[in-house]
Amino acid sequence: MINEFKFFFTPKEEYQRRYGICKSCERFNDLTKQCKECNCFMPMKCKISNLPCPLGYWDIVDSTSETDNLETL
C-alpha cells in the first residue's frame, strides 16, 4: 500500500523549500501553522505534491519524481 502513495508526497528537499517559503510569508500564522489565504495546515500541505500555494510562491511537483518523504509524517 505504501507504494501507492510514493508519488503523493513531495521530496524532502522540496518540502523544506516550500515550508521555508511559508514561514517567511506575511500570510503565515506561526501560532497555528496555517496559511491565512487558504486556511490550510501548512506542515501537511507542503508535503502533498499536487497542492500549489494559493499565492503562487510554489507550484505542484511532477508526480513522476521520486520521493522518500513518508518517514517524516
Secondary structure, 3 states (H helix, E strand, C coil): CHHHHCCCECCHHHHHHHHHHHHHCCCEECCCCEECCCCCEHHHHCCECCCCCCCCCCCCCCCCCCCCCHHHC
